[in-house]
Amino acid sequence: MPSEGSSYMLKIYKAAKGRNDAMLEGLALALCSS
């Protein structure tokens, strides 16, 4: 994955964790690991 994409996903992941949004967090993890 390009560094731009992974840093974008990391921002989403951190935002999801900050909001304790399990669905967004799971989506971010799924996209990062695929």
N, C-alpha and C positions, 0 to 999 in steps of 0.2 A: 504494500500500500504506500502511495506517495506520502512524504512527510506532511504536506499540506492537509491531505485527507485525514491522516492519523491525528494531527493536532486539532483539527476540527472535531473529530469524534471524541477526543479527550476532553474538549470543552463541553460537549454535550454530556459526556459521562459525568464530569464534575458537577455540571448544573443539575443533572438528574439526581446525583447523590446529595447535593445540597438541599434539594427539594424532597429528598427521600421518595423519588418517583421510581418505583420498582420496574414499571413497564418501560420507561425510557432508558433506564439503566440496562435492562436486559437487551433492549434493541441496540444500544451502543456497543455492548459487549459482543452481541451476535455479529454486528457489522465489522467490528475490529478483528474478530477471530476468523472471519470467513476469507 
